Amino acid sequence: MANSSPIARIQAVVSDDFAAVDQHIHHQLSSDVPLVQTIGNYIVNAGGKRLRPLLVLLSARACGFEGESRIALAAVIEFLHTATLLHDDVVDTSDLRRGRDTANAKWGNAPSVLVGDFLYSRAFEMMVDISDLEVMRILSNATTVIAQGEVLQLMKVRDASTSEATYMDVIRAKTAMLFEASTHAAAVLSGVDKTHQSALQQYGDKLGIAFQLIDDLLDYQGDAQEMGKNVGDDLAEGKPTLPLIYTMREGTPAQSVLVREAIQKGGLDHIDAISEAVRDSGALTYTAKLAQRYADDAIQSLAALPASEARTAMESLAEFSVARSF
């Protein structure tokens, strides 16, 4: 029976490739140190959508590339992403991800950080095996930008004066950069011309921004069980995301003061009142419209590619990124 889930239908386009990537990931998680493999398997098997390796596979398919290196590249991307999750959960003191305990909640901060380091190192070993210097340059640059984005976000925690422009810098670096690297590196590996490389690079960037905007919107209207994380997590950590920034800027004086004090203090003491203020100020509508604009731009960038089942799936992925509820 066909799965009616939009993301499942998109994944079905490269289902055989996905199976090969999964096998490669588990092979590369092998370690003589049992705890490394235990934690690595725990987070890799956590049930995420694996959007970033999916982007690699769809991009390669859209370029007509069927070389085995596309499987290794998709695994590299998943390892890089998983390493950032392990580190982020420690930095954010998170205890829930994808509906279950985070690795740091189960094993502690030190093992989580060190296994994250292992995954980064193994990813770079796998990059060397791919033997494409331009791909390595793209991915090396991406890891640098992502780290800088995470530090910038950390600097802005409990800073209620954070501007929308700074917020966009943060999400472009910490989220969109790996989306962009996934599509760009796949295009380079495929050997297509600069026009197609640029089209896929732009697609990844725009899609990543749209995706993060919706993530931040769902922090105030999503369902905790469906999302697999606690509603209000960003507010609890004092992160000034776009819905909060907009409410402080465009809401009533009372709404602005309420949100400003909540960011500066952190915690969830007034989560219901803040969620109401975010809704009533129009912040969620504003965020959703901005996300839709980026998703539309992502789809438009694909016009440079020849029509194919993979391109259609990538268009559907952009539509899913803004229509989802998790």
C-alpha positions, -999 to 999 in steps of 0.1 A, spaced: 0 0 0 14 34 -10 23 57 19 2 89 16 27 110 36 41 138 13 77 132 26 74 94 21 63 100 -15 93 123 -21 117 97 -5 102 70 -27 118 86 -58 152 76 -45 142 47 -22 169 23 -34 196 50 -29 182 57 6 186 21 15 222 22 3 229 53 23 215 38 54 237 7 50 268 30 44 260 51 75 258 21 98 290 6 83 308 39 90 296 41 126 317 10 134 341 17 162 363 -3 186 349 18 214 314 5 222 300 37 236 309 55 204 289 31 183 260 30 209 255 68 209 261 71 172 235 44 164 211 60 190 210 94 173 212 82 137 183 58 143 162 85 160 137 86 132 144 120 116 133 129 80 169 128 68 162 158 45 199 166 39 209 132 25 176 132 6 187 165 -10 220 150 -21 202 120 -37 176 141 -54 201 166 -67 223 139 -81 193 122 -97 182 156 -112 216 159 -127 215 124 -141 244 112 -119 244 76 -107 280 72 -95 286 54 -62 301 85 -47 266 101 -43 259 75 -16 291 84 3 283 121 0 248 116 14 263 97 43 289 124 49 261 150 50 241 130 76 272 125 97 279 163 97 243 170 106 242 144 134 274 158 149 258 193 150 227 178 167 248 162 194 267 194 201 236 216 199 217 195 225 246 200 249 248 237 243 210 241 246 208 217 275 180 200 256 164 168 269 140 159 241 146 154 204 124 136 179 102 125 207 128 108 229 156 116 253 186 134 238 220 116 239 232 141 266 202 133 287 210 96 286 248 95 287 259 130 298 274 160 281 310 148 278 303 115 258 278 134 236 304 161 226 331 135 221 309 113 199 300 144 179 337 150 174 340 114 162 312 119 137 329 150 123 362 133 120 347 102 103 328 125 79 361 141 68 376 106 63 347 98 41 352 131 22 388 121 15 376 88 0 353 107 -23 385 123 -37 369 155 -50 387 186 -39 359 210 -48 334 189 -28 357 189 2 361 227 -1 323 231 -1 318 209 29 348 223 48 334 258 43 300 247 54 312 233 87 330 266 94 300 287 86 277 265 107 300 267 137 301 305 133 263 306 131 259 286 163 283 310 181 264 340 168 231 324 180 247 318 214 258 354 216 222 365 210 206 343 236 185 365 260 193 395 238 159 411 231 175 438 208 184 412 182 173 424 147 155 405 120 186 409 98 208 393 125 183 365 130 184 358 92 222 357 94 219 331 121 195 308 103 212 311 70 245 300 87 233 273 111 205 257 90 205 268 54 242 263 50 241 225 52 210 224 29 230 245 4 261 224 8 241 192 2 227 204 -32 258 222 -43 282 194 -35 259 169 -53 258 191 -84 296 195 -84 301 157 -79 277 151 -108 299 172 -131 272 195 -144 279 230 -157 281 261 -135 245 272 -144 231 240 -130 255 241 -100 243 276 -92 207 266 -95 210 238 -71 231 259 -47 204 285 -46 177 259 -42 194 245 -11 199 280 5 163 291 -1 148 258 10 169 258 42 157 293 52 121 284 45 125 252 66 140 270 96 114 298 95 86 272 97 105 254 126 105 287 145 69 293 137 59 258 150 75 266 183 44 286 190 16 266 173 30 231 168 21 199 187 48 187 210 41 150 203 40 154 165 72 176 165 91 154 189 102 183 210 87 206 236 66 235 224 83 268 235 118 254 236 133 284 219 116 308 243 127 287 273 163 291 260 159 328 255 164 326 217 150 356 199 134 340 169 115 358 142 80 354 157 93 371 189 113 397 171 82 407 150 60 408 181 84 432 199 86 454 168 50 454 156 29 443 186 12 465 212 35 481 239 22 455 263 30 426 240 64 440 233 72 443 270 59 408 277 81 392 250 111 413 258 111 404 294 105 367 286 136 366 262 158 384 288 147 360 316 143 327 296 119 300 308 83 294 302 66 313 329 42 332 306 42 308 276 4 309 271 3 347 271 33 350 248 19 325 224 -13 346 223 7 378 218 26 361 189 -6 351 173 -25 383 178 4 405 166 4 388 132 39 374 138 30 339 128 13 351 96 44 373 88 68 344 94 47 320 73 45 344 44 82 350 45 88 312 45 65 308 15 84 335 -4 117 316 2 101 283 -8 87 299 -40 122 312 -48 136 277 -42 112 262 -67 119 290 -92 156 282 -90 149 247 -103 137 261 -136 172 259 -149 172 221 -146 156 198 -171 122 184 -162 125 151 -143 109 131 -116 136 142 -92 131 179 -100 93 175 -94 101 158 -61 124 187 -51 96 211 -59 73 191 -37 99 191 -10 98 229 -10 61 229 -8 62 204 21 87 225 40 61 253 45 30 232 47 42 208 74 31 207 110 62 189 123 
